């Protein structure tokens, strides 16, 4: 069977784990599998026996629909096309309406039963290992890098109304053994450096101690180090396993090319060059390499980089601060965890959150970061307060908590325009402008924080009201005096005028131009039409440097 796997051309951090498992599944059945991202016209001429399309964020709905409508023409029958993933699971009816595919061709939730695609076996696709090889078929590089991606648990028993997990994975359960998952990857693809665990609520497990034991056994205990085996050893292992692929040969050739420069011994270099030159004419490159492994491996072992590097484990979806206690922090502190992400979604959880951070810290976990939901039922000042609390905790505990504010959008919406009940569009845009400079991270240092968000609530609200260009090109407009002029006008406004200003400043520039301006706001509204003329001359250096300096601790982020 010829199987095509498609990920629409949206930007995403993690590789498509669902498709990687489906690839493993079809390869187990002896099928030919190809993976593409977006529209790849090299696959358009074929007719595929089955196509699977994944989906992710609901706000990528239009891209997904375009992709489905394109690929539905490349299967024998529309019934041979399946759409799955998060967006499709959350809004199957909308997908049906926009694409005409049948409800039975939308795979909602986890792919645990292959009868839904008409296959007759007892394979639980969700528990299969990931096929990393499909990623070699596309040019897109996932920001999360070439690491282990796994789950140790699925689901979450909490029903937070803003979260999609209760719909996608309604039952909390443990998955297959993490030792087996990692061992399978090691044996097939070679070891990877970091481990990203995508559990939604790992602290809900009753077997945390044995899970931590297992994670220590597979090399992620506290202080864990990693020595990269190098492409030579990995590709050789794969050749020995019988794997043959162009990308393996290319990886091997590129590695040997790089190694050549490091060989100091004249005799070894001579032998090395002889082998490498001979490889150019080899009919079977892989077999040729295997035949010369004995001589080559001596050279590779002498010159390959054997530096020990720290490796980390990251429960990337965050842990539930309400469940943090001495017992579970004692367990997690046995791991090379970095960072420990604790959700801080609601200011009302302030005491629980602070207690959770202090408990983690007491057990020696010092690399902490958090997700901060905003634009939900919170107020703008709640966001400031949560960020400020982290700055104070940093001072108190001598640590560096990094924050990742996450803008809420309802899971039923297909775009990101939602504005929370206590927010206005201008405030949300101001936060996004501030975060744009630092790629979404609020660094740990107080210098950065008070500069970026204001040193008190008054300054924070002033920043939220400030024209976007003045926020984005902060140093430039501060230095040329424009910001001072704007501040002087803003300072003269009363509360009611500020409210009207925020409503008008929420309009985009063309709407603002068309709208009649009230006399008392005319002067200040002029500032909202200002455009920084030369975007390449980015005049925010000081601000960027400050954030990057303090951001150096972040290891795996967008
Ligand atoms: S605890 Fe986290 S994963 Fe669970 S429902 Fe709430 S937000 Fe979602």
Boltz pocket constraint, residues with backbone or C-beta under 6 A from the ligand:
constraints:
  - pocket:
      binder: B
      contacts: [[A, 156], [A, 157], [A, 158], [A, 159], [A, 160], [A, 163], [A, 164], [A, 165], [A, 166], [A, 200], [A, 201], [A, 320]]
      max_distance: 6.0
